Amino acid sequence: MANRQVQGAAPREWTAEVAGEVLQAGDRVMHPAHGVGRVSHIAVEDVSGFSLEFVHVAFDEAQLTLRVPSNKVRSIGLRRIASRELIDAAMAVLQGRARSAKLVWTRRAQEYQAKINSGDPRVVAEVVRDLGRNAIAGVQSYSERAIYETALDRLACEIAVVEGIEKADAVTRINEQLTRATA
């Protein structure tokens, strides 16, 4: 599959194949480990005698600028913001029944962290759904709460950008979906 998006084509739903499309300055992007950012510019820089093209991504909330080599964009999972349809699918996941795993917490924590770092909003919504039931009841351990808040933050940031709302409003919307599902 080609790495370039055809001009004039409708934006596609995010999949692993779409990750790494050609980015341009000003594009809103999602980094699996850092959340929502904006491509500030793309520049060729000399590093150890080699000319490399870097995509500079600014994360305003974390006051972080990340330089990603263009040839690594796909492998790290840097992608454009999800479509509205994909966000709707993620919100539908929140209404599903929470999956309770019989695994030891350390193993579940690793699985949850891998799901969060996948970058797929539907998978991140699964983590929010599965850990959200204890958040509502207020019976979470410290590590469970930390993973839940990370997943909630990633999902809320992307929903806020897609819906054009504040992050706090996106968190409220997610919590409403979770309480409807548990009622």
C-alpha positions, 0 to 999 in steps of 0.5 A: 500500500502506498504511503501517500494519501490521494489529493481530494480523497475522503479521510480514511478510517484509521487502521495500522495500514493508514498509520504513517501517511505523508504528513504536512505542517499543521496536521493534527496527529496522535502519538501512541505514547504522548497523545494529540499533537500538531506537526509544527514543521518538516525539515531536513537536518544533518545528523552525524554527517547524514541528511535526515528528514524529521517531522517535528511534532509539538504537544502543547499540553505537555510542552514537548516537541518531538522530532521523528525521522520521516522513515520511522513515522509508520513504525512508531504509530504516529497517525492523523486524528481518527475520523468521527466514525471511529470515535463513534465506534470507540464511544459504543465500546464504552457502552459494552459490558466490562471484561473481567480478566482472571489474570494476575494484576501485573499481567493485566496491567501489561496488557492494558498498557499495550492497548493504550500504546496501540493508538487505536481509540477503540482499543483504548476505549476498552481499557477505559471501559474495563477499568472504569467500573472500579473508578465509578465505585472508587475502589481502584488501587494506585496502579489501576487508577494511573492506567485508567487515567492515562487511557481516559486522557488519551481517549478524551484528547482525541475526542475533544479534537474530533468533536471540537470541544474542550477536553473536560467536556470530553471526559464528562461525555466519556463518564456519562457513557460509562455510567449509562453502561453500568446502570 
